[in-house]
Amino acid sequence: MVELQSKVEFLRITKFINFSIRFITIDCGLISKTAGKFTSLLYIFINVYLTVNRIFLSMEEENILELCTGICTTIGLGIFFTKTFTICYYEEEIVELFKWIENFYLDNSEPILTKLKAESLEKTLWILKLFFKYYITFTTLVITYVNFFYLMNDIQMINLPGVSKTTTVYLQIILYFSYILLFDIPVLCFGCLGIIFIGILKYFNESIALLENTEEESLDDGFILVLYKLHCEIYEKFCIYENIFSFSVFFDFFFNTTSIIGVMLIIRLYPYLNIFHVVLATLVSQLLIYCIFGELIFNETQKISLNLYLTKWYDLNRENKHALLLMMVMSSRPFGLKAAGMYNINIIVFVQIMKLCFSYCAIIYAFL
């Protein structure tokens, strides 16, 4: 009963993500898919245009606070654009990945792995729920707080020529609340896939551990071959996952780093504005999530080769030894998340980026 309930809840989450992807690409059947994707990207360009207009106006008024905030907002819109573009461009691949994940957890063709898969699903589902609650709640509160702060302090972040200030304020509130969707949906796609892949890798390592307790008869029935096929399948799907988000993560790191430097500078100039501490925490938490995912995925793939070696491989027959050897060769080079396919993403990178941000912020502040 618990397993069935977990599967139903898991399918509910994947269906919600698929619906979110169709929502952000405006895939409702009224217009073509290409037009829907173009409309989503055009909407972000319109936001950039309105914000840049306000930046030029702030320069004329010599309003340093609105100028700095506008520049950081424009950089933030760059993050939204790269995320939305990734979802639009790789929509079919992302949907196929979630279909494979659904089939993976619903498939009980291997009785020896059924219990292990059910336990893995429950653990993954618990983390997914926590991630959903944390991110949706946190981003909603941050956007609401930002809107309230701008409204109370009469701060305008957009400028629409020929429109009254009151109308502009209401338009700004609507646009900023729409950022919840532009930010949450891509992050949920990336985050959920990352959590699920970490869970699958843990499940695979636990499956390898069964070789210590599995009877030789079961091994002769093809258990090693099952593990080999599963290993190849996980590696293939992870390569798709990395290919989808590789350049998106790279631009996210670039835009997030520049945004963090800008927000740190604003905090130095206006330390009494607590809102920018909240914005800084949001930007840093996003970088940290990427780096934690990269670290955990690398650690799990690193364990595969060691776990395979620690099995009783010397008791296996010749065919099983060959299959085990192929898996050891494949896992001899651990894989993880890479930005632009070149730069490893891990906790060390996070520390280096934060040191870089503090250094540049101090240098820029010294020249002001």
HELIX and SHEET records of a PDB file:
HELIX    1   1 VAL A    2  ILE A   24  1                                  23    
HELIX    2   2 LYS A   33  GLU A   61  1                                  29    
HELIX    3   3 ILE A   64  TYR A   89  1                                  26    
HELIX    4   4 GLU A   91  LEU A  106  1                                  16    
HELIX    5   5 PRO A  111  MET A  152  1                                  42    
HELIX    6   6 LYS A  165  ALA A  209  1                                  45    
HELIX    7   7 LEU A  210  GLU A  212  5                                   3    
HELIX    8   8 GLU A  216  SER A  218  1                                   3    
HELIX    9   9 LEU A  219  PHE A  223  3                                   5    
HELIX   10  10 ILE A  224  LEU A  269  1                                  46    
HELIX   11  11 ILE A  275  TYR A  309  1                                  35    
HELIX   12  12 TRP A  313  ASP A  315  5                                   3    
HELIX   13  13 ARG A  318  MET A  330  1                                  13    
HELIX   14  14 ILE A  347  PHE A  367  1                                  21    
SHEET    1   A 2 LYS A 338  ALA A 339  0                                        
SHEET    2   A 2 TYR A 343  ASN A 344 -1                                        
END                                                                             
